[in-house]
Amino acid sequence: MIRLTGNDSLALHFWHRLGMWFIIAFVIAHVYTAIREDIMSRQSVISVMISGWRWFR
């Protein structure tokens, strides 16, 4: 992989960190939207996965 960056280890380090921050932001956004959907929606899908009980609001 280091050859793809022109033998520049700092460039490889930068792209690796950028990719990891993208994955972290992606996970945080998806967890946030799932919890928000559970709160705003009538179906409580996330609550069903955790508790096993389904109730409609």
PyMOL CGO cylinders between C-alpha atoms (Angstrom):
from pymol import cmd
from pymol.cgo import CYLINDER

trace = [
    CYLINDER, 0.00, 0.00, 0.00, 2.83, 2.39, 0.68, 0.3, 1, 1, 1, 1, 1, 1,
    CYLINDER, 2.83, 2.39, 0.68, 3.84, 2.23, -2.99, 0.3, 1, 1, 1, 1, 1, 1,
    CYLINDER, 3.84, 2.23, -2.99, 0.44, 3.60, -3.99, 0.3, 1, 1, 1, 1, 1, 1,
    CYLINDER, 0.44, 3.60, -3.99, 1.19, 6.79, -2.08, 0.3, 1, 1, 1, 1, 1, 1,
    CYLINDER, 1.19, 6.79, -2.08, 4.59, 7.25, -3.74, 0.3, 1, 1, 1, 1, 1, 1,
    CYLINDER, 4.59, 7.25, -3.74, 6.58, 5.77, -0.81, 0.3, 1, 1, 1, 1, 1, 1,
    CYLINDER, 6.58, 5.77, -0.81, 5.18, 8.48, 1.46, 0.3, 1, 1, 1, 1, 1, 1,
    CYLINDER, 5.18, 8.48, 1.46, 4.26, 6.93, 4.79, 0.3, 1, 1, 1, 1, 1, 1,
    CYLINDER, 4.26, 6.93, 4.79, 2.70, 10.17, 6.06, 0.3, 1, 1, 1, 1, 1, 1,
    CYLINDER, 2.70, 10.17, 6.06, 0.29, 10.23, 3.12, 0.3, 1, 1, 1, 1, 1, 1,
    CYLINDER, 0.29, 10.23, 3.12, -0.67, 6.63, 3.83, 0.3, 1, 1, 1, 1, 1, 1,
    CYLINDER, -0.67, 6.63, 3.83, -1.14, 7.48, 7.50, 0.3, 1, 1, 1, 1, 1, 1,
    CYLINDER, -1.14, 7.48, 7.50, -3.34, 10.45, 6.54, 0.3, 1, 1, 1, 1, 1, 1,
    CYLINDER, -3.34, 10.45, 6.54, -5.58, 8.38, 4.23, 0.3, 1, 1, 1, 1, 1, 1,
    CYLINDER, -5.58, 8.38, 4.23, -5.87, 5.64, 6.85, 0.3, 1, 1, 1, 1, 1, 1,
    CYLINDER, -5.87, 5.64, 6.85, -6.93, 8.11, 9.54, 0.3, 1, 1, 1, 1, 1, 1,
    CYLINDER, -6.93, 8.11, 9.54, -9.35, 9.83, 7.16, 0.3, 1, 1, 1, 1, 1, 1,
    CYLINDER, -9.35, 9.83, 7.16, -10.94, 6.48, 6.31, 0.3, 1, 1, 1, 1, 1, 1,
    CYLINDER, -10.94, 6.48, 6.31, -11.25, 5.53, 9.97, 0.3, 1, 1, 1, 1, 1, 1,
    CYLINDER, -11.25, 5.53, 9.97, -12.89, 8.86, 10.84, 0.3, 1, 1, 1, 1, 1, 1,
    CYLINDER, -12.89, 8.86, 10.84, -15.32, 8.33, 7.96, 0.3, 1, 1, 1, 1, 1, 1,
    CYLINDER, -15.32, 8.33, 7.96, -16.27, 4.90, 9.32, 0.3, 1, 1, 1, 1, 1, 1,
    CYLINDER, -16.27, 4.90, 9.32, -16.69, 6.30, 12.85, 0.3, 1, 1, 1, 1, 1, 1,
    CYLINDER, -16.69, 6.30, 12.85, -18.91, 9.14, 11.58, 0.3, 1, 1, 1, 1, 1, 1,
    CYLINDER, -18.91, 9.14, 11.58, -20.91, 6.65, 9.50, 0.3, 1, 1, 1, 1, 1, 1,
    CYLINDER, -20.91, 6.65, 9.50, -21.58, 4.43, 12.54, 0.3, 1, 1, 1, 1, 1, 1,
    CYLINDER, -21.58, 4.43, 12.54, -22.49, 7.39, 14.77, 0.3, 1, 1, 1, 1, 1, 1,
    CYLINDER, -22.49, 7.39, 14.77, -24.90, 8.74, 12.14, 0.3, 1, 1, 1, 1, 1, 1,
    CYLINDER, -24.90, 8.74, 12.14, -26.59, 5.36, 11.72, 0.3, 1, 1, 1, 1, 1, 1,
    CYLINDER, -26.59, 5.36, 11.72, -26.96, 4.76, 15.45, 0.3, 1, 1, 1, 1, 1, 1,
    CYLINDER, -26.96, 4.76, 15.45, -28.38, 8.28, 15.86, 0.3, 1, 1, 1, 1, 1, 1,
    CYLINDER, -28.38, 8.28, 15.86, -30.90, 7.85, 13.04, 0.3, 1, 1, 1, 1, 1, 1,
    CYLINDER, -30.90, 7.85, 13.04, -31.97, 4.43, 14.34, 0.3, 1, 1, 1, 1, 1, 1,
    CYLINDER, -31.97, 4.43, 14.34, -32.58, 5.79, 17.85, 0.3, 1, 1, 1, 1, 1, 1,
    CYLINDER, -32.58, 5.79, 17.85, -34.33, 8.88, 16.46, 0.3, 1, 1, 1, 1, 1, 1,
    CYLINDER, -34.33, 8.88, 16.46, -36.56, 6.71, 14.28, 0.3, 1, 1, 1, 1, 1, 1,
    CYLINDER, -36.56, 6.71, 14.28, -37.42, 4.59, 17.31, 0.3, 1, 1, 1, 1, 1, 1,
    CYLINDER, -37.42, 4.59, 17.31, -38.41, 7.68, 19.29, 0.3, 1, 1, 1, 1, 1, 1,
    CYLINDER, -38.41, 7.68, 19.29, -40.33, 9.42, 16.49, 0.3, 1, 1, 1, 1, 1, 1,
    CYLINDER, -40.33, 9.42, 16.49, -41.96, 6.38, 14.88, 0.3, 1, 1, 1, 1, 1, 1,
    CYLINDER, -41.96, 6.38, 14.88, -44.99, 4.46, 16.09, 0.3, 1, 1, 1, 1, 1, 1,
    CYLINDER, -44.99, 4.46, 16.09, -43.40, 1.03, 15.66, 0.3, 1, 1, 1, 1, 1, 1,
    CYLINDER, -43.40, 1.03, 15.66, -40.52, 1.12, 18.21, 0.3, 1, 1, 1, 1, 1, 1,
    CYLINDER, -40.52, 1.12, 18.21, -38.26, -1.20, 16.20, 0.3, 1, 1, 1, 1, 1, 1,
    CYLINDER, -38.26, -1.20, 16.20, -35.10, -0.66, 18.26, 0.3, 1, 1, 1, 1, 1, 1,
    CYLINDER, -35.10, -0.66, 18.26, -36.98, -1.13, 21.53, 0.3, 1, 1, 1, 1, 1, 1,
    CYLINDER, -36.98, -1.13, 21.53, -38.30, -4.46, 20.23, 0.3, 1, 1, 1, 1, 1, 1,
    CYLINDER, -38.30, -4.46, 20.23, -34.75, -5.65, 19.52, 0.3, 1, 1, 1, 1, 1, 1,
    CYLINDER, -34.75, -5.65, 19.52, -33.66, -4.76, 23.06, 0.3, 1, 1, 1, 1, 1, 1,
    CYLINDER, -33.66, -4.76, 23.06, -36.67, -5.68, 25.19, 0.3, 1, 1, 1, 1, 1, 1,
    CYLINDER, -36.67, -5.68, 25.19, -38.57, -8.19, 23.05, 0.3, 1, 1, 1, 1, 1, 1,
    CYLINDER, -38.57, -8.19, 23.05, -41.88, -6.41, 23.61, 0.3, 1, 1, 1, 1, 1, 1,
    CYLINDER, -41.88, -6.41, 23.61, -43.65, -4.60, 20.79, 0.3, 1, 1, 1, 1, 1, 1,
    CYLINDER, -43.65, -4.60, 20.79, -46.02, -1.77, 21.43, 0.3, 1, 1, 1, 1, 1, 1,
    CYLINDER, -46.02, -1.77, 21.43, -47.51, 0.79, 19.11, 0.3, 1, 1, 1, 1, 1, 1,
    CYLINDER, -47.51, 0.79, 19.11, -47.70, 4.39, 20.19, 0.3, 1, 1, 1, 1, 1, 1,
]
cmd.load_cgo(trace, "trace")
